[in-house]
Amino acid sequence: MASNRGRRVAKEISDIHADSLSHITVEPVGDNEDLTHLRGSFPGPPGTPYEGGTFVIDIQIPTDYPFRPPQMKFVTKVWHPNVSSQTGAICLDTLGAAWSPVLTIKSALLSLQSLLSTPEPKDPQDAQVANMLLYQPKEFELTAKEWAWLHAGAPNKPSRTGGEGSGGATAESLRLQELKIKEDREKEDLAKYDGYNKDMIDRFCSMGFDVDRVVSAFKYFGIDRNDGEDYELEEAYMGDVTARLLGEP
């Protein structure tokens, strides 16, 4: 690690250790001398479905820190519209365009803690969770509590109507919820192919083009969808599609 960056990160970690009131923690992952990969944590904010849980954050320090923000994602699974329920990716301005070199790892973690208190469903990272918060707020709160209990160690086991005291029912409802999220995402992904066979489109995507551009080129040249079945394109069509993707007339 470059000396200036290393000294800054070491000082920030030391300041966090000296602050016992915030209950923020940060430690290096693995080798204590490697300050490019850290693991942080903070408690779930009181008065929220996350209360009582501990949320662990993976932190990668970029080469030009503090001029670029640390790369953070949730290690602890959390049910929140601004956090991916699958990958832990975070939608937060502080970790993007609103980052400033005067901010610190600690202030970023505090921003994440605050985010749990103030979800923004209209600017979501996870559309499925956002829709639940907007249209089924009670179900959202109960699911968020279940996840905090199961994944973040929150002490109070939530119960659904008619299922109180049944740990199996709670775990089963969580499993079904995760399956639904997965199915909805798969449907969304397939919708991008607009009726074309996925393998056909992906053969062009493997050359570095995104799905939307390939589908647009197929539609431009009137490529037959063939009821979603795979088939080999004629050479002329292959050349035309490739040329369009490359920006040639």
Secondary structure, 3 states (H helix, E strand, C coil): CCHHHHHHHHHHHHHHHHCCCCCCEEEECCCCCCCCEEEEEEECCCCCCCCCCEEEEEEECCCCCCCCCCEEEECCCCCECCECCCCCCECCHHHCCCCCCCCCHHHHHHHHHHHHHCCCCCCCCCHHHHHHHHHCHHHHHHHHHHHHHHHCCCCCCCCCCCCCCCHHHHHHHHHHHHHHHHHHHHHHHHHCCCCCCHHHHHHHHCCCCCHHHHHHHHHHCCCCCHHHCCCCCCHHHHHHHHHHHCCCC
